[in-house]
């Protein structure tokens, strides 16, 4: 199983919470942390500074495409950040808990085949 952390920027805490709740309710992620952030970036040829919120979501690699679709439906940005990093190592207790929180297609397929 590939465990990943997905970083998503949001325009406000409210938007970040809305996205997190949607991803949690669909069992696409097991947990989301929301952090305040100041972002500096170039947009339409000009340097910009903005307050944002960053979601740090824990899940499986197989969920990334569904997460991207859901975030793009809910997000106010034309081009939101949705980036993932593979979790190379983490404590087993946490990973066991994560597996119980997120519906894995791999696990569902095994259960359907009677394993």
N, C-alpha and C positions, 0 to 999 in steps of 0.2 A: 504494500500500500504506500503510495506517495503522499506524504503529509506536506502541506504548504501553508504559508502565511500570505494573505492577499492584502495589499495596501490599496486603499481607495481614498482619494481626497474628496471632500464635500464642502460646499459653500458655507454651511452653518452647522451647528450642533444638531439643530432640529432635522436638517436634511440627513445628516449622518445617522441619527437615531431611526429615522424612517427607513433608510436603506438597511441598516442592521436588523431591524425588526422584520422586514420582509425576507431577508436572507435566512434569519433564524426560523421564521414560521414555515418556510419551505424546506427546512432541514438541509440547506446548502452549506451552512457554516455551523460550528459548534459554539463559537464565542466571538465577540467583537469588542475591542477596546476603542474608545474614542478619545483622541488627544487634541488639544488646541495647537494651532500652528500659524506661523506667519510665512507666507510664500512670496518669493520674488521670482518673476518669470517675464518672458517676452511674449506679448500678444499683439498681433496686428502691427508689428514693427516698433512697439513701444515697451519700455520697461514698466512693469506693473508690480504693485505690492498689495497683498490681500490677506485678510484673516481667513483661515480655513479650519476645518476639522479633518483629522486623519483617522480613518478606520483601519484597524489592524485585525484581520479576520483569520481564524484558524479553521482549516478544512482539508479536503483531499484534492489532489491534482485533477481527478476526473470531474470535479464540480466546477472548474474554472470557466468553461464556456457558458454554463447555465448562469453562473454568477455574473459574467459580463453582460449577458442579455438582460437579466433582471436589473442590474445597476443602470444600464443605458435607458431602460424604460422609466426609471424613477428619478434620474439625475437631472439637475438643472444646467449642467455644463454641456456645451456642444461636444467637447473632447475631454471626458473625465479620465483621471488616472486610475487604471485597474492593473496593478502589477503584482506578480507573485514571486516568492522565493521558496525554494525547497527547504524543508526542515531536515537537516542532516542528522541531528541528534536531539533527543528530548527525553525527559523521564517517562518511563513506561506507564506509570499510573495515569499521567496526563493523556498520553496517546490512547490508552484504553478508554478513558472517559470521553475523549473526542470521538472515537469510533461509535460510541453509544449515542452521541448527540446528532451525528450527521448520517443521513441515509446513504449508504454506499451501494451503488449499482452492483458492484462485485458481490457484496454480501447478499443483496436481494436475489441475484441470479443463483447463488449457491443454495439459498433457502428454497427457492422455487424448484430447483432440481432435486431437493430432498437430502441435501448434505447436512 
